[in-house]
């Protein structure tokens, strides 16, 4: 998930490093919970989780029940494994196999491999605890497996970053390098570390310093896992900025080829669809990104009307293809979000974003299907606007850009006052449009030569700019209506 956050630019790479270290400590609490002897209650836990998950209508209770059910199944599995492994204590071939784990390097490799395969250090360490509780491995043999399991968890981040941004790749690399550094720091003093863990893992009525106390080993394994991550954080935290700079040098920013980066979404993350609140925030960011691209198209469309520049028109037309692509991707992403079990308020947000995305895309269509051909027609006919007419068009074009900017700002932060302001400005611009038409007709009556030649193109250009302003105003109008409805 952290890779997804950085990929979506919800946080920077440097900000993620502290979270990587904190999350490593946080995940050890699951292993600590597994170390409690709850196997005798595993069926009860499974039953409670099953009832909550399948019988409740509340999504929150279902999610809680699913978590409890998972823990119950985990404890049940450990109980079954413990019983099944008891006879192996005297099975010499299996004992010979476990002796291999006394080699720290091999133990680290096995821990990394198995954790990478099952993608859960907690589940793997649960198996290690079962082996320890039956006296099949010592704490000294378990520690390399613990070190390997910590490295194995970074495989998930590496896999999820393969097709991601450079910063997301840095997050995955940082996670792996932190764990590798931790292994290099601890692998040389495993017996001393094991003794330290035993001394800090008291169990009433037991001599914890004795390696023969099998019942103490699960807690010792959990504590070793926790101590490793806490000590690693203490070592790395002061140099986190140095680490960020070093990893940035290892994976520097690269110039991406435009042909390869065309028509890609920047914020939409499929992995976060199951978390609608985050997914909607990402969708909002993508729509704002699309709207800013359209605003730039509106800004760039006027110069070709003033000066003959066909290359500029081709560039704007290509950008409109990207707008169509983004609109399709955004709406598809929103439909996937709506298929999740979401609250009514979130359903309203989905509709609002679909509406906003469509309005923005329609502005792009006006530019590509109407304004670009109109500019090409003017240039082919070699028609010039009158000096007064050009000033009026430039003035009205500027009001259109301002209205788009207001709509984008309103979409970022919906509020009543801004909506009223946008509506007032639209009415003002309608009056301005009527006034500009009147002055244009006055020039026609005066038979101004340039006005006579450019009249049709002049009036159509004003009309199309008015439509763009109308679509911008519609964004505020619909968003305000839905915000008012949802609050009633």
C-alpha positions in Angstrom: 0.0 0.0 0.0 2.9 2.4 0.7 4.2 1.9 -2.8 0.7 2.8 -4.1 0.6 6.0 -2.0 3.9 7.1 -3.4 2.9 6.1 -6.9 -0.3 8.2 -6.5 1.8 11.1 -5.0 -0.1 11.1 -1.8 3.3 11.2 -0.1 6.9 11.6 -1.2 9.7 9.0 -1.2 11.5 10.8 1.7 8.3 10.8 3.8 7.8 7.1 3.2 11.1 6.0 4.8 10.0 6.8 8.3 6.7 5.0 7.7 8.6 1.9 6.4 10.5 1.7 9.7 7.4 2.3 11.8 5.4 -0.2 9.9 8.1 -2.8 10.4 7.6 -2.4 14.2 3.8 -2.3 13.9 3.7 -5.7 12.0 5.5 -7.4 15.0 2.4 -6.9 17.1 0.7 -9.6 15.0 3.4 -12.1 15.8 3.3 -11.1 19.5 -0.4 -11.9 19.4 0.2 -15.3 17.8 2.7 -16.1 20.5 -0.1 -16.2 23.1 -1.4 -19.8 23.7 -4.8 -19.3 22.2 -4.9 -22.6 20.3 -7.4 -24.1 22.8 -9.8 -21.3 22.0 -9.3 -21.4 18.2 -12.6 -23.0 17.4 -14.4 -20.5 19.5 -12.6 -17.6 17.8 -13.4 -19.1 14.4 -17.1 -19.4 15.4 -17.3 -15.8 16.6 -15.6 -14.5 13.4 -17.8 -16.7 11.2 -21.0 -15.4 12.9 -19.9 -11.8 12.6 -18.9 -12.1 9.0 -21.8 -14.1 7.6 -24.7 -12.9 9.8 -24.1 -9.2 10.2 -25.4 -6.6 7.7 -22.9 -3.9 8.8 -19.8 -3.7 6.6 -17.7 -2.6 9.6 -18.8 -5.7 11.6 -18.2 -7.9 8.6 -14.7 -6.6 8.3 -14.0 -7.1 12.0 -15.5 -10.6 11.8 -13.3 -11.4 8.8 -10.2 -10.4 10.8 -11.3 -12.5 13.8 -12.1 -15.5 11.6 -8.6 -15.2 10.0 -6.9 -15.2 13.4 -9.0 -18.1 14.5 -8.1 -20.2 11.5 -4.4 -19.3 12.0 -4.5 -20.5 15.6 -6.4 -23.6 14.6 -3.8 -24.3 11.9 -1.0 -23.9 14.5 -2.7 -26.3 16.9 -3.1 -28.9 14.2 0.5 -28.5 13.1 1.7 -28.7 16.6 -0.1 -32.1 17.1 1.1 -33.4 13.8 4.7 -32.4 14.4 5.0 -33.9 17.9 6.0 -37.4 16.6 8.7 -35.8 14.5 10.7 -35.0 17.6 12.1 -38.6 17.4 12.2 -38.9 13.6 15.9 -38.8 12.8 15.7 -37.9 9.0 13.6 -34.8 9.9 15.9 -33.9 12.8 18.9 -34.1 10.3 17.0 -31.8 8.0 16.5 -29.2 10.7 20.2 -29.4 11.6 20.8 -27.6 8.3 19.1 -24.5 9.9 22.0 -24.2 12.3 23.8 -22.6 9.3 22.7 -18.9 9.5 23.1 -18.1 5.8 21.0 -21.1 4.8 18.4 -20.2 7.5 18.1 -16.6 6.2 17.7 -17.9 2.6 14.9 -20.3 3.7 13.2 -17.6 5.7 13.3 -15.2 2.8 12.1 -17.7 0.2 9.2 -19.1 2.2 8.0 -15.6 3.4 8.2 -14.4 -0.2 6.1 -17.3 -1.4 3.3 -17.0 1.2 3.7 -13.2 1.4 3.2 -13.1 5.2 6.0 -13.0 7.8 3.4 -13.5 10.5 2.2 -16.8 9.0 5.7 -18.0 8.4 6.9 -17.1 11.9 3.8 -18.9 13.3 5.1 -22.1 11.7 8.6 -21.4 13.2 6.9 -21.0 16.6 5.2 -24.4 16.2 8.6 -26.0 15.4 10.1 -24.3 18.5 7.3 -25.3 20.8 7.9 -28.9 19.9 11.6 -28.6 20.6 12.4 -29.1 16.9 14.5 -25.9 16.6 16.3 -23.7 19.1 16.1 -19.9 19.3 19.5 -19.7 17.7 18.2 -21.6 14.7 15.0 -19.6 14.6 16.7 -16.2 14.5 18.1 -16.6 10.9 14.6 -17.6 9.9 13.3 -14.4 11.5 15.9 -12.3 9.7 15.0 -14.0 6.4 11.3 -13.5 6.9 11.9 -9.7 7.4 13.7 -9.6 4.0 11.0 -11.8 2.4 8.3 -9.2 3.2 10.1 -6.7 0.9 9.4 -9.0 -2.1 5.8 -7.9 -2.1 6.8 -4.3 -2.4 9.3 -5.1 -5.1 6.7 -6.9 -7.2 4.1 -4.2 -6.8 6.6 -1.5 -7.9 7.6 -3.2 -11.2 5.4 -1.0 -13.4 5.3 2.0 -11.1 7.0 5.4 -11.0 10.6 6.0 -10.1 9.7 7.1 -6.6 7.6 4.0 -6.0 10.6 1.8 -7.0 12.7 3.7 -4.5 10.3 2.8 -1.8 10.6 -0.9 -2.6 14.4 -0.6 -2.8 14.6 1.2 0.5 12.5 -1.5 2.2 14.8 -4.2 0.9 18.0 -2.3 1.7 16.9 -1.6 5.2 16.3 -5.3 5.9 19.5 -6.3 4.2 21.4 -3.9 6.4 19.6 -5.2 9.5 20.6 -8.8 8.5 24.3 -7.7 8.1 24.2 -6.1 11.5 22.7 -9.0 13.4 24.0 -12.1 11.6 27.4 -11.9 13.3 26.2 -12.1 16.9 23.2 -14.5 16.8 24.2 -16.4 20.0 24.6 -13.1 22.0 21.3 -11.8 20.5 19.5 -15.1 21.5 20.8 -14.8 25.0 19.6 -11.1 25.2 16.1 -12.2 24.0 15.9 -15.0 26.6 16.7 -12.6 29.4 14.0 -10.2 28.2 11.4 -13.0 27.8 10.4 -14.0 31.3 7.9 -16.7 31.8 6.7 -17.4 35.4 8.1 -20.5 36.9 10.7 -21.1 34.1 14.4 -20.7 33.8 14.2 -18.7 30.5 18.0 -18.8 30.1 17.7 -22.5 29.4 17.4 -23.5 25.7 15.4 -26.6 26.8 12.3 -24.7 27.8 10.2 -25.4 24.7 7.1 -23.5 25.9 9.1 -20.3 26.2 10.4 -20.4 22.6 7.3 -19.0 20.8 7.4 -15.8 23.0 11.2 -15.6 22.5 10.7 -15.8 18.7 8.1 -13.1 18.8 10.4 -10.9 21.0 13.4 -11.5 18.7 11.3 -10.3 15.8 10.2 -7.2 17.7 13.7 -6.4 19.1 15.2 -6.8 15.6 12.9 -4.2 14.1 13.1 -1.8 17.0 16.9 -1.9 17.1 17.1 -1.5 13.3 14.8 1.6 13.5 17.0 3.1 16.3 20.1 2.6 14.1 18.6 3.9 10.8 16.3 6.7 12.0 19.1 9.3 12.6 20.4 8.8 9.0 17.1 8.6 7.2 17.8 11.7 5.1 21.2 10.3 4.1 19.5 7.0 3.1 17.0 9.0 1.0 19.8 10.8 -0.9 21.7 7.6 -1.4 18.8 5.6 -2.8 17.9 8.6 -5.0 21.4 8.4 -6.4 21.0 4.6 -7.0 17.7 5.2 -8.7 18.0 8.7 -10.2 15.1 10.5 -12.0 15.1 9.7 -15.7 13.7 11.5 -18.7 10.7 9.5 -19.8 10.1 9.1 -23.6 7.0 11.0 -24.5 5.8 8.2 -26.7 6.0 5.8 -23.8 4.3 8.1 -21.3 1.4 9.2 -23.5 -2.0 8.3 -22.4 -1.3 7.1 -18.9 -3.2 7.9 -15.7 -1.1 9.3 -13.0 -3.1 8.8 -9.8 -5.5 5.9 -10.4 -4.4 2.9 -8.4 -6.3 -0.4 -8.9 -5.0 -1.7 -5.5 -6.9 1.0 -3.6 -10.3 0.5 -5.2 -11.2 -1.7 -2.2 -10.6 1.5 0.0 -13.2 3.8 -1.6 -12.2 6.9 0.5 -8.6 6.8 -0.8 -9.7 5.7 -4.3 -12.1 8.7 -4.6 -9.3 11.1 -3.5 -7.1 9.7 -6.2 -9.9 10.0 -8.8 -10.3 13.7 -7.7 -6.6 14.3 -8.3 -6.8 12.7 -11.7 -9.8 14.8 -12.7 -8.0 18.0 -11.6 -5.0 16.9 -13.6 -7.3 16.3 -16.7 -9.0 19.7 -16.1 -5.7 21.5 -16.0 -4.8 20.0 -19.3 -8.0 21.1 -20.8 -7.5 24.6 -19.4 -4.1 24.7 -21.1 -5.8 23.7 -24.4 -8.3 26.6 -24.0 -5.4 29.0 -23.3 -3.5 27.7 -26.4 -6.4 27.7 -28.9 -6.6 31.4 -29.5 -3.1 32.1 -30.9 -3.8 30.0 -34.0 -6.8 32.2 -34.8 -4.5 35.3 -34.6 -1.5 33.8 -36.5 -1.3 31.0 -39.0 0.3 28.1 -36.9 -1.0 24.7 -38.0 1.6 22.9 -35.9 0.1 24.3 -32.8 -3.3 23.0 -33.8 -1.9 19.5 -34.4 -0.4 19.6 -30.9 -3.7 20.7 -29.3 -5.6 17.9 -31.3 -3.2 15.3 -29.9 -3.8 16.5 -26.3 -7.6 16.1 -26.8 -7.0 12.4 -27.6 -5.4 12.2 -24.2 -8.4 13.9 -22.6 -10.7 11.2 -24.2 -8.4 8.5 -22.8 -8.4 10.0 -19.3 -12.2 10.4 -19.3 -12.7 6.7 -20.2 -10.2 5.6 -17.6 -11.7 7.8 -14.9 -15.2 6.7 -15.5 -14.2 3.0 -15.6 -12.3 3.5 -12.3 -15.4 5.2 -10.7 -17.6 2.3 -11.9 -15.3 -0.1 -10.1 -15.5 2.0 -6.9 -19.3 2.0 -7.1 -19.4 -1.8 -7.3 -17.8 -1.8 -3.8 -20.1 -1.7 -0.7 -20.0 2.1 -0.3 -22.1 4.5 1.7 -24.7 6.7 0.0 -22.5 9.8 0.5 -19.7 8.0 -1.4 -22.2 7.1 -4.2 -23.0 10.8 -4.5 -19.2 11.6 -4.8 -18.9 9.0 -7.6 -21.8 10.6 -9.5 -20.3 14.1 -9.0 -16.9 13.0 -10.3 -18.4 11.2 -13.3 -20.4 14.4 -14.1 -17.3 16.6 -13.7 -15.1 14.4 -15.8 -17.7 14.4 -18.6 -18.1 18.2 -18.5 -14.3 18.6 -18.8 -14.2 16.1 -21.6 -16.9 17.9 -23.5 -14.8 21.1 -23.3 -12.0 19.1 -25.0 -14.5 18.0 -27.7 -15.5 21.6 -28.4 -11.9 22.4 -28.9 -11.0 19.5 -31.1 -14.2 19.2 -33.1 -15.3 22.8 -33.5 -12.5 25.3 -32.6 -9.6 23.6 -34.3 -11.5 23.2 -37.7 -12.7 26.8 -37.3 -9.1 28.0 -36.9 -8.0 25.9 -39.9 -10.8 27.4 -42.0 -9.8 31.0 -41.0 -6.2 30.3 -41.9 -7.0 28.7 -45.2 -9.2 31.7 -46.2 -6.4 34.0 -44.9 -9.0 36.1 -43.1 -8.1 38.7 -40.5 -10.1 40.0 -37.6 -10.6 43.7 -37.3 -8.4 45.4 -34.6 -11.5 46.0 -32.4 -12.9 42.5 -33.1 -9.6 40.8 -32.1 -9.5 42.8 -28.8 -13.0 41.7 -28.0 -12.3 38.1 -28.8 -9.1 38.2 -26.6 -11.2 39.8 -23.8 -13.9 37.1 -24.0 -11.3 34.3 -24.3 -9.8 35.6 -21.0 -13.1 35.4 -19.2 -13.5 31.8 -20.4 -10.1 30.8 -18.9 -11.0 32.5 -15.6 -14.3 30.6 -15.5 -12.5 27.3 -16.0 -10.0 28.2 -13.2 -12.9 29.0 -10.9 -14.6 25.7 -11.7 -11.4 23.7 -11.0 -10.8 25.6 -7.7 -14.5 24.9 -6.8 -14.1 21.2 -7.5 -11.1 21.1 -5.2 -13.1 22.6 -2.3 -16.9 22.7 -2.8 -18.6 25.6 -0.9 -21.7 27.7 -1.4 -20.0 31.1 -1.7 -17.7 30.0 -4.6 -20.7 28.5 -6.4 -22.7 31.7 -6.2 -19.6 33.6 -7.4 -19.3 31.3 -10.4 -23.0 31.7 -11.3 -22.7 35.5 -11.0 -19.7 35.6 -13.2 -21.4 33.4 -15.8 -24.4 35.8 -16.0 -22.0 38.7 -16.3 -20.2 37.0 -19.1 -23.5 36.3 -20.9 -24.2 40.0 -20.8 -20.7 40.7 -22.1 -21.2 38.2 -24.9 -24.4 40.0 -25.9 -22.6 43.3 -25.8 -19.8 42.0 -28.0 -22.3 40.7 -30.5 -23.9 44.2 -30.6 -20.6 46.0 -31.2 -19.8 43.4 -33.9 -23.0 44.1 -35.7 -22.3 47.8 -35.4 -19.1 47.3 -37.3 -21.0 45.3 -39.9 -23.3 48.2 -40.4 -20.3 50.5 -40.7 -18.9 48.0 -43.3 -15.5 47.5 -41.7 -13.8 45.3 -44.3 -12.2 42.8 -41.9 -15.5 42.5 -40.0 -17.3 41.7 -43.2 -14.8 39.0 -44.0 -14.5 37.4 -40.6 -18.1 37.8 -39.3 -19.1 34.2 -39.4 -15.9 32.9 -37.8 -16.0 35.8 -35.3 -19.5 35.0 -34.1 -19.0 31.2 -34.1 -15.8 31.6 -32.0 -17.6 33.8 -29.4 -20.4 31.2 -29.3 -18.0 28.3 -28.8 -16.2 30.1 -26.0 -19.5 30.7 -24.4 -20.3 27.0 -24.5 -16.9 26.3 -22.8 -17.8 28.8 -20.1 -21.2 27.1 -19.8 -19.7 23.6 -19.2 -17.4 25.1 -16.6 -20.3 26.6 -14.8 -22.2 23.3 -15.0 -19.5 21.7 -12.9 -20.2 24.1 -10.0 -24.0 23.9 -10.5 -24.3 20.1 -10.4 -21.7 19.7 -7.6 -23.6 22.3 -5.5 -27.0 20.7 -6.1 -25.7 17.3 -5.0 -23.9 18.7 -2.0 -27.1 20.4 -0.9 -29.1 17.3 -1.5 -26.8 15.0 0.4 -26.7 17.4 3.4 -30.5 17.6 3.7 
